[in-house]
Amino acid sequence: MKMKKSQFILSAAVLGLSLFNLPAMAQTESTPSTTLTETLLQAPSYLNQQTPSLAPMLEKVLPSVVTVNVTGTQSQQDSMIPEEFKFFFGRDMFGNSAPREFKGLGSGVIIDAEKGYVLTNNHVIDNADNITLSLQDGREVKAKLLGTDSQSDVALLQIEAPKNLTAIKLADSDKIRVGDYTVAIGNPFGLGQTVTSGIISALGRSTGMDGGSYENYIQTDAAVNRGNSGGALINLRGELIGINTAIIAPSGGNVGIAFAIPSNMASSLVHQIVEFGEVRRGILGIKGGELSADLAKAFGIDSKKGAFVSEVLPNSAAAKAGLKAGDVITEINGQPINSFAELRAKIATTGAGKTVNLTYLREGKIEKADVVLQSDDQAQTSANSLIPSLNGADLGNYDKDGRKGVEILKVEAKSSAEQLGLQAGDVIVGVNRQAISNIGELRKILDNKPSAVALNITRGNNNFYLLIP
């Protein structure tokens, strides 16, 4: 399990509320002919009735949840050792020690019995060299990694030679409501398959701890522990509504706030991995933020929830659909949007080339637009939307001869970009010693506003750094 800034333990979401109350035992008056012993031995009437139970549903669902065991190696960093002494401690020039073996434990859910597909969290199998799944019937089977998406924390595995498997049915997570009962299944602390229950506490949640990830979580009041990551969050019909992922744990223990990736979001990513071998993220081409009360008042907007659009990037999908700065997006495909983070996650995981219907407010009027999402390859953007001092350079993704990066497509005459020495055909392959392969990765680094920016550029056979003021 991972910790997010000492506060988040990536884990499964499980709850500890009772779903039913047994009928109260009837009060009886003893008669002179009834002894105390006879009264105590009388069977309560509710024991003759069928006791409410989730057991029949769980008997069908439990075989679809597996334990994920991983082994692998990873390097560890040690910044406390002075640079000149790292060689003597077996570390390279970047401060990384020799790879060390590790073992990991998590959970997974079988979503296709015939093909042997298993859905889990990326952090469960990250850096794993070997993946073994323990099934509910006691079997242990090997699995291989088909694809993963670290930013949404989803991974798809495939069981080698699948046989006699049970798959879970996926629910439409857009139809769940706050207050719906849920059941979570996982393997906490390696104890074995464990079932707990509770309710949905909130929808469209973002932890706010990792700005680079796509978070649109189901929140549940879960008693969650290590080893449950990747496990199933289901409804009372035994359908998968989410993949348990994280909890808030200031003291390292459960405080009843857990998060799960919605099944619709996970399903979209799985289909992309199966079809393309990777996630091809959808791009809308806007910048924005949350709709605060002050912002709503300033723009004369009645809505209290939505995604405020502060900028529409040139030639983007949003621009082509007619969106403008100042619009407030309130729905996507008829589903309400509570925040900009929720919109960002839904757009990114929908997939490039897909069409989404957006409902938005403009000057007090409700408008609708169908938007065809772009891919990273299509989303050529002006450099001034990333770094103002690079105004005049048009960028596009570069992927040729096994080399990836961000290509300078055009440089306007007498522009800031030309004065800095950029030329058409230059390829940005890194920022501050961190490699990049597309515009999205470049944007992610620059959005964090580093104190200094040095672009690693290749020009023909030459490689150099360009310092950006």
C-alpha positions in Angstrom: 0.0 0.0 0.0 1.0 3.5 -0.6 0.6 6.6 1.5 -0.4 9.9 -0.1 1.5 12.6 1.7 1.3 10.7 5.0 -2.4 10.9 4.9 -3.8 8.4 2.4 -3.5 4.7 2.6 -4.4 3.2 -0.8 -6.8 0.5 0.2 -10.2 -1.0 -0.4 -13.5 0.5 0.8 -15.5 -1.5 3.3 -18.2 -0.5 5.7 -19.4 -1.7 9.1 -23.1 -0.7 9.3 -25.8 -3.3 9.9 -28.4 -3.3 7.1 -31.2 -4.8 9.0 -32.7 -4.7 12.5 -34.1 -7.9 14.0 -37.6 -7.6 15.4 -37.7 -6.9 19.1 -38.5 -9.9 21.3 -42.1 -9.8 22.5 -42.8 -8.9 26.1 -44.7 -11.7 27.9 -46.3 -11.9 31.3 -45.6 -15.1 33.2 -48.6 -16.9 34.7 -48.7 -18.9 37.9 -48.7 -22.1 35.9 -45.5 -21.1 33.9 -42.2 -21.6 35.6 -39.1 -19.3 35.0 -37.3 -22.2 33.3 -40.2 -22.8 30.9 -40.4 -19.1 30.1 -36.6 -18.9 29.2 -36.9 -22.1 27.1 -39.7 -20.7 25.0 -38.3 -20.0 21.5 -38.7 -16.3 20.4 -41.1 -15.9 17.5 -38.5 -14.2 15.2 -36.3 -17.3 15.2 -39.1 -19.1 13.3 -38.9 -16.5 10.5 -36.4 -16.3 7.7 -33.5 -14.0 8.9 -32.6 -11.2 6.4 -29.2 -12.0 4.9 -26.8 -11.0 2.2 -25.5 -14.5 2.0 -27.4 -15.7 -1.1 -26.2 -12.7 -3.1 -22.6 -13.0 -1.8 -22.4 -16.7 -2.7 -22.6 -15.7 -6.3 -20.3 -12.8 -6.1 -17.4 -13.9 -3.8 -15.8 -16.2 -6.5 -15.2 -13.1 -8.7 -13.0 -11.4 -6.1 -9.3 -12.5 -6.0 -6.2 -11.8 -4.0 -3.3 -10.3 -5.9 0.2 -11.3 -4.9 3.1 -9.6 -6.5 6.9 -9.7 -6.3 9.5 -7.5 -8.0 12.4 -5.2 -7.6 12.7 -1.4 -7.2 15.4 1.2 -6.6 15.3 3.4 -3.5 16.5 7.0 -3.3 18.7 8.4 -0.5 19.2 12.1 -0.8 21.0 12.2 2.6 24.3 10.9 1.3 26.6 13.6 -0.2 27.0 13.3 -4.0 30.8 12.5 -3.8 30.2 9.6 -1.4 27.3 7.9 -3.2 29.6 5.7 -5.3 30.9 4.0 -2.1 27.4 3.1 -1.0 26.5 1.4 -4.3 24.5 4.3 -5.6 24.4 5.8 -9.1 24.8 9.5 -10.0 21.1 10.1 -9.3 21.3 8.7 -5.7 19.5 5.5 -6.5 20.5 2.4 -4.5 20.8 -1.0 -6.0 17.4 -2.6 -6.8 15.8 -4.4 -3.8 13.2 -7.2 -3.9 9.7 -6.5 -2.6 6.5 -8.3 -2.1 3.0 -6.8 -2.3 -0.6 -7.8 -1.6 -3.9 -6.5 -2.9 -7.2 -7.5 -4.4 -8.7 -7.7 -7.8 -12.1 -8.4 -9.6 -12.7 -10.8 -12.4 -14.7 -8.9 -15.0 -14.6 -11.4 -18.0 -14.5 -15.1 -17.1 -14.0 -16.3 -20.7 -11.0 -14.1 -21.4 -9.7 -14.1 -17.8 -9.7 -10.3 -17.4 -9.1 -9.0 -13.8 -9.4 -5.4 -12.8 -7.2 -4.0 -10.0 -5.3 -0.8 -8.9 -2.2 0.3 -10.7 -0.4 0.8 -7.3 -1.1 -2.8 -6.4 1.0 -4.2 -9.4 3.4 -1.2 -9.9 6.9 -2.5 -10.6 5.8 -6.1 -10.3 7.8 -8.8 -12.1 5.5 -11.7 -11.1 1.8 -11.6 -10.5 -0.1 -14.5 -8.9 -3.8 -14.6 -8.1 -5.4 -16.6 -5.3 -9.0 -17.6 -6.2 -11.8 -18.1 -3.8 -11.8 -21.9 -4.4 -8.1 -22.2 -3.3 -6.5 -22.2 -6.8 -3.4 -20.1 -7.5 -3.0 -18.9 -11.1 -0.5 -16.8 -12.9 -1.5 -13.5 -14.5 0.1 -11.0 -16.9 -0.3 -7.2 -17.1 -2.2 -6.1 -20.2 -2.2 -2.4 -19.5 -2.3 0.3 -16.9 -3.1 3.9 -16.2 -1.2 5.4 -13.3 -3.1 8.7 -13.3 -6.4 7.0 -12.7 -4.9 4.1 -10.7 -6.4 1.3 -12.9 -4.7 -1.8 -14.2 -5.9 -4.7 -16.3 -4.6 -8.2 -15.8 -5.2 -11.4 -17.7 -5.2 -14.9 -16.2 -3.1 -17.4 -18.1 -5.3 -20.3 -19.4 -8.6 -19.1 -17.8 -10.8 -21.9 -16.7 -13.9 -22.2 -14.4 -13.9 -18.6 -13.5 -16.8 -16.4 -12.2 -17.1 -12.8 -13.5 -18.9 -10.0 -11.8 -21.6 -7.9 -13.5 -20.8 -4.2 -13.9 -23.5 -1.7 -12.8 -24.1 1.8 -14.2 -22.3 3.8 -11.6 -23.9 7.0 -12.9 -27.2 5.8 -11.4 -26.0 5.3 -7.9 -27.1 7.7 -5.2 -25.9 9.0 -1.9 -27.4 6.7 0.8 -27.5 3.5 -1.4 -26.3 0.5 0.5 -22.9 -1.0 -0.5 -20.9 -4.1 0.2 -17.1 -4.3 -0.1 -15.0 -7.4 -0.6 -11.3 -7.6 -0.3 -8.3 -9.1 1.5 -7.3 -6.8 4.4 -3.9 -7.5 6.0 -3.7 -10.8 4.1 -6.3 -12.3 6.4 -8.3 -13.7 3.5 -11.5 -12.8 1.8 -13.5 -10.4 4.0 -16.9 -8.8 3.5 -18.2 -5.6 5.0 -21.1 -3.3 4.3 -22.2 0.4 4.5 -23.6 3.2 2.4 -22.4 5.7 -0.2 -21.4 8.9 1.5 -20.8 11.2 -1.5 -20.2 11.2 -5.2 -17.7 12.9 -7.5 -15.1 13.3 -4.7 -11.5 14.4 -5.3 -8.9 14.0 -2.6 -7.0 17.0 -3.8 -3.7 15.4 -2.8 -2.4 14.6 -6.3 -3.0 17.3 -8.9 -1.8 15.1 -11.7 -4.3 12.3 -11.2 -7.8 11.9 -12.4 -10.1 11.6 -9.4 -13.9 11.1 -9.5 -14.3 8.9 -6.5 -17.3 7.3 -4.8 -17.0 8.1 -1.1 -18.1 5.5 1.4 -18.0 5.2 5.2 -15.6 2.3 5.1 -13.6 0.4 7.6 -10.7 0.0 5.2 -7.3 -1.6 5.7 -4.2 -2.5 3.8 -4.6 -5.3 1.3 -8.1 -4.2 0.1 -6.9 -2.1 -2.8 -8.4 -3.2 -6.1 -11.3 -5.0 -4.3 -14.9 -4.8 -5.2 -17.5 -2.3 -4.1 -20.9 -3.7 -5.0 -24.6 -2.9 -4.7 -27.2 -5.2 -3.1 -27.8 -6.9 -6.4 -24.2 -8.1 -6.5 -23.2 -5.7 -9.3 -19.8 -3.9 -9.3 -20.2 -0.1 -8.7 -16.5 0.7 -7.9 -12.9 -0.5 -7.4 -11.8 0.4 -3.8 -8.7 2.5 -3.9 -7.9 4.9 -1.0 -8.8 6.0 2.5 -8.1 9.1 4.6 -6.0 7.9 7.5 -4.4 10.7 9.5 -3.3 8.3 12.3 -2.8 5.3 10.0 -6.1 3.8 10.9 -9.6 4.0 9.4 -11.7 7.1 10.1 -14.7 6.1 7.9 -13.8 7.9 4.7 -12.8 5.7 1.8 -12.8 6.1 -2.0 -13.6 3.9 -4.9 -13.1 4.4 -8.7 -16.6 4.3 -10.3 -17.3 1.2 -12.5 -18.2 3.4 -15.6 -14.8 5.1 -15.4 -12.9 1.9 -14.9 -14.9 0.2 -17.8 -14.0 3.0 -20.2 -10.3 2.6 -19.4 -10.5 -1.2 -19.7 -12.0 -0.9 -23.2 -9.2 1.4 -24.3 -6.5 -0.9 -22.9 -8.1 -3.9 -24.6 -8.4 -2.1 -28.0 -5.2 -0.1 -28.1 -3.0 -1.6 -25.4 -2.9 1.7 -23.7 -5.2 4.5 -22.5 -5.8 7.2 -25.1 -7.0 10.1 -23.0 -9.7 12.4 -24.2 -8.9 16.1 -24.3 -11.4 19.0 -24.1 -9.0 21.8 -24.3 -10.0 24.2 -21.5 -8.6 25.6 -18.4 -10.7 26.4 -15.3 -11.6 25.8 -11.7 -14.3 25.3 -9.2 -17.4 27.5 -9.2 -17.2 29.3 -5.9 -20.0 31.4 -4.4 -18.1 34.6 -5.1 -17.5 33.6 -8.7 -21.1 32.7 -9.2 -22.2 36.1 -7.8 -19.7 38.0 -9.9 -21.0 36.3 -13.1 -24.6 36.4 -12.1 -24.9 32.6 -12.1 -27.6 30.9 -10.0 -26.0 27.5 -10.1 -23.9 26.5 -7.0 -22.1 23.6 -8.7 -20.2 23.2 -11.9 -16.9 23.7 -13.7 -15.9 27.3 -14.5 -14.1 27.8 -17.8 -11.4 30.4 -17.5 -9.8 29.8 -20.9 -10.5 27.9 -24.1 -7.4 26.8 -26.0 -7.1 27.6 -29.7 -8.0 24.8 -32.1 -9.2 22.6 -29.3 -12.3 20.4 -29.2 -14.0 22.9 -26.9 -13.2 25.8 -29.2 -14.6 23.9 -32.2 -17.8 23.2 -30.3 -18.2 26.9 -29.5 -17.4 27.0 -25.8 -16.0 30.3 -24.4 -14.3 31.6 -21.4 -16.8 32.4 -18.7 -19.0 29.4 -19.4 -20.0 27.1 -16.6 -20.3 23.5 -17.5 -23.0 21.9 -15.4 -23.7 18.5 -17.0 -21.9 15.9 -19.1 -24.1 13.4 -21.0 -27.0 14.4 -18.8 -25.2 13.8 -15.6 -24.6 16.7 -13.2 -21.1 18.0 -12.7 -20.2 19.0 -9.2 -16.7 20.3 -9.7 -14.0 21.0 -12.3 -12.0 18.0 -11.0 -15.0 15.7 -11.7 -15.3 17.1 -15.2 -11.6 16.7 -15.8 -11.6 13.0 -14.7 -14.7 12.1 -16.8 -13.4 13.8 -19.9 -9.9 12.3 -19.6 -11.2 8.7 -19.1 -13.9 8.9 -21.7 -11.3 8.4 -24.5 -10.1 10.3 -27.6 -12.5 10.4 -30.5 -15.6 10.0 -28.3 -18.5 12.5 -28.5 -19.8 14.0 -25.2 -22.8 16.2 -24.7 -22.1 19.2 -22.5 -24.7 21.4 -20.8 -23.4 24.8 -19.8 -24.5 28.2 -18.6 -23.7 31.4 -20.5 -25.0 34.8 -19.5 -27.8 33.1 -17.5 -29.0 30.9 -20.4 -28.7 27.1 -20.6 -26.8 25.9 -23.7 -25.8 22.5 -25.0 -23.0 21.3 -27.3 -21.8 18.0 -28.7 -18.0 17.9 -28.4 -15.7 15.4 -30.2 -12.8 14.8 -27.8 -9.3 15.1 -29.2 -6.3 13.0 -28.4 -2.9 14.2 -27.4 -1.8 13.8 -31.0 -4.6 16.0 -32.3 -4.3 18.6 -29.5 -1.7 20.9 -31.0 -1.5 23.9 -28.8 0.2 27.3 -28.7 3.2 27.4 -26.5 2.0 30.6 -24.8 -0.7 28.5 -23.1 2.1 26.6 -21.3 4.9 29.2 -20.9 4.2 32.9 -21.7 7.8 33.5 -22.7 7.5 30.9 -25.5 4.8 32.9 -27.3 4.9 32.3 -31.0 5.7 28.6 -31.0 3.2 25.9 -32.0 3.6 22.5 -30.4 2.6 19.0 -31.4 3.3 15.5 -30.1 6.3 13.7 -31.6 6.6 9.9 -32.0 9.1 8.7 -34.6 11.9 6.1 -34.7 11.2 5.1 -31.1 11.7 8.7 -29.8 8.8 10.6 -28.2 8.5 14.2 -27.1 6.9 17.6 -28.0 7.8 19.0 -31.4 8.1 22.7 -32.3 5.9 22.8 -35.4 6.2 26.5 -36.2 7.9 29.6 -34.8 6.5 33.0 -35.7 9.0 35.6 -36.9 10.1 38.2 -34.2 8.3 36.2 -31.5 9.6 35.5 -28.0 10.1 31.9 -29.1 12.4 33.0 -32.0 14.3 35.3 -29.7 15.0 32.4 -27.4 16.5 30.5 -30.3 13.8 27.8 -30.9 13.4 26.5 -34.4 10.8 24.5 -36.2 11.7 20.8 -35.9 13.2 21.1 -32.4 11.9 18.3 -30.1 11.5 18.8 -26.4 12.3 15.5 -24.7 12.5 16.6 -21.1 12.1 19.3 -18.5 14.5 19.7 -15.6 16.0 16.2 -16.2 12.5 14.7 -16.2 11.6 12.9 -19.5 8.4 13.8 -21.3 6.7 12.0 -24.2 3.7 14.3 -25.0 2.1 17.7 -24.5 0.1 16.3 -21.5 3.2 15.4 -19.6 4.8 18.8 -20.4 1.7 20.6 -19.2 1.6 18.5 -16.0 5.1 19.6 -15.1 4.7 23.2 -16.0 1.3 23.5 -14.2 3.2 22.8 -11.0 5.1 26.0 -11.6 8.7 24.9 -11.0 11.1 27.6 -9.7 13.3 27.1 -12.8 12.5 25.6 -16.3 15.2 24.0 -18.4 13.9 22.4 -21.6 15.9 19.4 -22.9 15.9 19.8 -26.6 17.1 17.6 -29.5 17.9 19.3 -32.8 19.1 16.8 -35.4 22.0 14.9 -33.7 22.5 17.6 -31.1 21.1 17.6 -27.6 21.1 20.7 -25.3 19.2 22.5 -22.5 17.4 25.8 -23.1 16.8 27.9 -19.9 13.4 29.6 -19.9 13.1 32.9 -18.1 
